């Protein structure tokens, strides 16, 4: 694993940088809301605006990467560091929405570039690297959230936190710039291949969508499920998302080892089934301990689904088209961040949270039963970007 970390040290620094900012942001929400004077609904609308910006940026990320070339990661890292100063400076709801849109666009563009760069390194080294790097994101997210909580206790403002984060992130940008980047052939220098259609990109994107939907829905509703359904207090309820985050980090590091011996299709199938089992276990748990076990199983399972889907996509695509293919899968997949929480909220309103988590389990079974077989059916096709 240390060898894999050395091979991917450039993208790894980018994964850590993105995790630091979003982990800090999650912990700063209680301070940011009153600072910009937004209600819960207004804050949710502002985040919807920022998520829309991220999806737009992901769609355009291949064009940005082609223009920046080998310096795409450090340049985008510096842009992200500058953009995340803006939410700390915002004093109005509109200003905050635009500031978060800038931050989300910068991190979304970097997200596509670092996954594409990582996919190139996987092809060059013939080693799986996605799970390790996504695990670094989860770990840095958790560390940033915890550190930001301590900083808030000490009286730090959001601007102070984001400013302090700029220092380690700029150091990580230096690491991104120093990491060697092997040039890839241009499209015109490579043999012609058959077109890559949404017949292949679609199933992979839907796999990522369902994984993100399960992850986001559980993060947003697990604590409420524990408190409302099982009588947990605030601290015991908070263990739901905490267990999810911890097991996702452990699962991704473990997936790094498994991925060296097992195909992406096999890992995704098993992981999706585990996610479904964990969701149903948590949904109908009679006591807190069983619910915690369910969320732990869910976290282990869902942790590797999206990274393995990105790895699968990158393996099927010629080097010069990786950024474009991964960006299209990412755009479709990140719709899970939009769909998950509101879908679970609507079902909870009508049938209760147990039904919501059961729905998550049922949808995850679509992955091994439908989407993986579809992707495997078209895996043998030569690939070019879909337009």
C-alpha positions in Angstrom: 0.0 0.0 0.0 2.9 2.4 0.6 4.2 1.6 -2.9 0.7 2.5 -4.2 0.7 5.7 -2.2 4.1 6.7 -3.7 2.9 5.9 -7.2 -0.2 8.1 -6.8 1.3 10.8 -4.6 0.2 13.6 -6.9 -3.5 12.7 -7.1 -3.4 11.6 -3.4 -2.4 15.1 -2.4 -5.5 16.4 -4.3 -7.8 13.9 -2.6 -6.6 15.0 0.8 -7.0 18.7 -0.2 -10.6 18.2 -1.3 -11.4 16.2 1.9 -9.9 18.9 4.1 -12.1 21.6 2.7 -15.4 19.6 2.7 -14.8 18.1 6.1 -14.2 21.6 7.5 -17.2 23.0 5.8 -19.5 20.2 7.3 -18.3 21.2 10.8 -18.8 24.9 10.1 -22.4 24.7 9.0 -23.8 25.7 12.5 -21.7 28.9 12.3 -22.2 29.7 8.6 -26.0 29.6 8.7 -26.4 32.4 11.3 -23.5 34.3 9.7 -25.4 34.6 6.4 -28.9 34.8 7.9 -30.4 31.8 6.2 -33.2 29.5 7.4 -32.8 25.7 7.0 -34.7 25.9 3.7 -32.7 28.8 2.5 -29.4 27.1 3.4 -30.6 24.0 1.5 -31.4 26.1 -1.5 -27.9 27.7 -1.4 -26.3 24.2 -1.3 -28.5 23.2 -4.2 -27.0 26.1 -6.1 -23.5 25.1 -5.2 -24.2 21.4 -6.2 -25.5 22.6 -9.6 -22.3 24.5 -10.1 -20.3 21.4 -9.3 -22.1 19.3 -11.8 -21.6 22.0 -14.5 -17.9 22.2 -13.7 -17.6 18.4 -13.9 -19.1 18.5 -17.4 -16.6 21.1 -18.5 -13.6 19.6 -16.6 -12.2 17.6 -19.5 -11.9 20.9 -21.5 -10.1 22.5 -18.5 -7.8 19.6 -18.1 -6.8 19.7 -21.7 -6.0 23.4 -21.5 -3.9 23.1 -18.3 -2.1 19.9 -19.2 0.3 18.5 -16.7 -0.2 21.3 -14.2 -3.9 20.8 -13.9 -3.9 19.4 -10.3 -1.8 22.2 -8.6 -3.5 25.0 -10.5 -6.9 23.7 -9.6 -5.8 23.2 -6.0 -4.8 26.8 -5.7 -8.0 28.0 -7.3 -10.0 25.8 -4.8 -8.0 27.3 -1.9 -8.9 30.8 -3.0 -12.5 30.0 -3.7 -13.1 28.5 -0.2 -12.1 31.8 1.4 -15.3 33.3 -0.1 -17.8 31.5 2.1 -16.0 32.8 5.2 -16.3 36.4 3.8 -20.0 36.1 2.9 -22.5 38.1 4.9 -25.7 37.5 2.9 -27.6 34.5 1.6 -27.0 35.4 -2.0 -23.4 36.0 -1.5 -23.0 32.7 0.3 -24.8 30.8 -2.4 -22.4 32.3 -5.1 -19.4 31.7 -2.9 -20.3 28.1 -2.3 -20.9 27.7 -6.0 -17.4 28.9 -6.7 -15.9 26.5 -4.2 -18.0 23.6 -5.5 -17.0 24.4 -9.1 -13.3 24.5 -8.2 -13.4 21.2 -6.2 -15.7 19.5 -8.8 -13.2 20.3 -11.6 -10.3 19.1 -9.4 -12.4 16.0 -8.6 -12.6 14.9 -12.2 -9.0 15.8 -12.9 -7.6 13.8 -9.9 -9.8 10.8 -10.8 -8.7 10.9 -14.4 -5.0 11.3 -13.4 -5.4 8.4 -11.0 -6.9 6.3 -13.7 -3.9 7.0 -16.0 -1.6 5.9 -13.2 -3.6 2.7 -12.7 -3.1 1.9 -16.4 0.6 2.8 -16.3 1.4 0.9 -13.1 -1.1 -1.9 -13.6 -2.1 -1.5 -9.9 -5.5 -0.5 -8.5 -5.3 2.9 -6.8 -8.8 4.2 -6.5 -9.8 2.8 -3.2 -6.6 3.9 -1.5 -7.1 7.5 -2.7 -10.8 7.7 -1.9 -9.9 6.3 1.5 -7.5 9.2 2.0 -10.4 11.6 1.1 -12.6 10.0 3.8 -9.7 10.1 6.4 -8.8 13.8 5.7 -12.5 14.7 5.8 -12.9 13.2 9.2 -9.7 14.8 10.5 -10.7 18.2 9.2 -14.2 17.9 10.7 -12.8 17.0 14.1 -10.1 19.7 14.0 -12.6 22.3 12.9 -14.9 21.4 15.8 -12.0 22.0 18.2 -11.2 25.3 16.5 -14.9 26.4 16.8 -14.7 25.5 20.5 -11.7 27.9 20.7 -13.7 30.7 19.1 -12.3 30.5 15.5 -14.6 32.1 12.8 -15.3 30.3 9.5 -12.9 32.7 7.7 -10.1 31.9 10.2 -10.6 28.2 9.6 -10.7 28.4 5.8 -7.6 30.7 5.9 -5.7 28.3 8.1 -6.6 25.4 5.8 -5.1 27.3 2.9 -1.6 26.6 4.3 -1.6 22.8 4.2 -3.6 22.8 1.0 -0.9 25.0 -0.7 1.7 22.6 0.6 -0.3 19.8 -1.0 -0.3 21.7 -4.2 3.5 21.8 -4.2 3.4 18.0 -3.9 0.9 17.8 -6.8 3.3 19.9 -8.9 6.4 17.9 -8.0 4.8 14.5 -8.8 5.9 13.3 -12.2 3.2 13.2 -14.9 3.8 10.9 -17.9 2.6 12.4 -21.1 -0.3 10.5 -22.8 -0.7 10.2 -26.6 -3.0 12.7 -28.3 -6.2 11.5 -29.8 -4.9 11.9 -33.4 -1.8 9.7 -32.5 -3.9 6.7 -31.5 -5.7 4.1 -33.6 -9.3 4.7 -34.4 -11.7 2.8 -32.1 -15.4 2.2 -31.9 -17.5 4.9 -30.2 -18.2 4.7 -26.5 -21.9 5.2 -26.1 -24.1 5.8 -23.0 -24.9 2.1 -23.2 -21.6 1.6 -21.4 -21.3 4.9 -19.5 -24.9 4.7 -18.3 -24.7 1.6 -16.2 -21.4 2.8 -14.6 -22.8 6.2 -13.9 -26.0 4.7 -12.3 -23.8 2.5 -10.1 -22.1 5.6 -8.8 -25.4 7.4 -8.5 -26.9 4.6 -6.3 -23.8 4.4 -4.2 -23.7 8.2 -3.6 -27.5 8.1 -2.9 -27.1 5.5 -0.2 -24.1 7.3 1.3 -25.7 10.8 1.4 -29.1 9.5 2.5 -27.5 7.6 5.4 -25.3 10.5 6.4 -28.3 12.8 6.5 -30.9 10.6 8.1 -29.1 8.0 10.2 -29.0 10.1 13.4 -32.7 11.0 13.2 -33.6 7.3 12.6 -31.7 6.3 15.8 -33.2 9.1 17.9 -36.7 8.9 16.6 -37.0 5.1 16.1 -34.9 3.7 18.9 -34.9 6.5 21.5 -31.2 7.4 21.2 -30.0 10.6 22.7 -28.1 13.2 20.7 -24.7 11.7 21.4 -25.8 8.1 20.7 -27.7 9.3 17.6 -24.5 11.0 16.3 -22.8 7.6 16.3 -24.8 6.6 13.2 -23.0 8.9 10.8 -19.8 8.6 12.7 -19.8 4.8 12.3 -20.7 5.2 8.6 -17.7 7.5 8.1 -15.3 5.3 10.0 -16.3 2.1 8.3 -16.2 3.8 4.9 -12.6 4.8 5.4 -11.6 1.4 6.6 -13.5 -0.3 3.8 -11.7 1.8 1.2 -8.3 1.0 2.5 -9.3 -2.7 2.7 -10.7 -2.5 -0.8 -7.3 -1.4 -2.0 -6.0 -4.8 -1.1 -8.9 -6.7 -2.4 -8.9 -4.9 -5.8 -5.5 -6.3 -6.5 -6.9 -9.8 -6.6 -10.6 -9.5 -7.6 -12.2 -7.9 -10.6 -14.2 -4.6 -10.3 -17.4 -6.4 -11.2 -17.0 -9.0 -8.5 -16.1 -6.4 -5.8 -19.0 -4.1 -6.8 -21.5 -7.0 -6.7 -20.5 -8.1 -3.2 -20.2 -4.5 -1.9 -23.7 -3.7 -3.2 -25.2 -6.8 -1.5 -23.4 -5.8 1.8 -24.9 -2.3 1.5 -28.4 -3.7 1.0 -28.0 -6.0 4.0 -26.7 -3.2 6.2 -29.5 -0.8 5.2 -32.3 -3.4 5.9 -30.6 -4.4 9.2 -30.4 -0.7 10.3 -34.0 -0.1 9.1 -35.6 -2.8 11.2 -33.2 -3.0 14.1 -35.0 -3.7 17.4 -32.2 -2.2 19.5 -29.4 0.4 19.1 -26.6 -2.2 18.9 -28.2 -3.9 15.9 -28.7 -0.6 14.2 -25.1 0.3 14.7 -24.1 -3.0 13.2 -26.3 -2.3 10.2 -24.7 1.1 9.6 -21.3 -0.5 9.9 -22.1 -3.1 7.3 -23.6 -0.4 5.1 -20.5 1.7 5.4 -18.1 -1.2 4.6 -20.2 -2.1 1.5 -20.9 1.3 0.0 -17.4 2.6 0.6 -15.9 0.8 -2.5 -18.8 0.9 -5.0 -18.1 4.3 -6.5 -14.2 4.1 -6.5 -14.4 0.7 -8.2 -16.9 2.0 -10.8 -14.5 4.9 -11.6 -11.6 2.4 -11.8 -13.6 0.2 -14.1 -14.5 3.1 -16.4 -10.9 4.3 -16.6 -9.7 0.8 -17.5 -12.0 0.6 -20.5 -11.0 4.0 -21.9 -8.0 5.0 -23.9 -5.6 7.4 -21.9 -6.5 10.5 -23.9 -10.2 10.0 -23.2 -10.2 9.1 -19.5 -11.0 12.6 -18.2 -14.0 12.9 -20.6 -15.4 9.5 -19.7 -14.9 9.9 -16.0 -16.5 13.3 -16.1 -19.6 11.9 -17.7 -19.9 9.1 -15.2 -19.3 11.6 -12.4 -22.0 14.0 -13.6 -24.5 11.2 -13.7 -23.2 9.7 -10.4 -23.3 13.0 -8.5 -27.0 13.2 -9.1 -27.2 10.8 -6.2 -26.3 13.8 -3.9 -29.4 15.5 -5.2 -31.7 12.4 -5.2 -30.8 10.6 -2.0 -31.7 13.0 0.9 -35.0 14.3 -0.5 -36.1 10.9 -1.7 -35.5 9.5 1.8 -37.3 12.5 3.3 -40.4 12.0 1.1 -40.6 8.3 1.9 -40.1 9.0 5.6 -42.9 11.5 5.6 -45.2 9.0 4.0 -44.1 5.6 5.5 -41.4 6.3 8.1 -37.6 6.1 8.1 -37.5 2.3 8.3 -39.2 2.3 4.9 -36.7 4.8 3.6 -33.7 2.7 4.6 -35.4 -0.4 3.2 -35.8 1.4 -0.1 -32.0 2.1 -0.1 -31.4 -1.6 0.4 -33.7 -2.5 -2.4 -32.2 0.0 -4.9 -28.7 -1.2 -4.1 -29.7 -4.7 -5.3 -30.3 -3.2 -8.8 -26.5 -3.0 -9.0 -25.6 -6.7 -9.0 -28.8 -7.8 -10.6 -29.0 -5.3 -13.5 -26.3 -2.7 -13.8 -23.1 -4.9 -13.4 -24.4 -7.5 -16.0 -25.1 -4.6 -18.4 -21.7 -3.1 -17.9 -20.0 -6.5 -18.4 -22.0 -7.1 -21.6 -20.5 -4.1 -23.3 -17.1 -4.2 -21.6 -15.4 -5.8 -24.6 -16.1 -2.8 -26.8 -13.2 -0.5 -27.8 -13.9 3.0 -26.5 -14.0 6.6 -27.5 -15.8 9.5 -25.9 -19.6 9.8 -26.2 -20.8 13.1 -27.4 
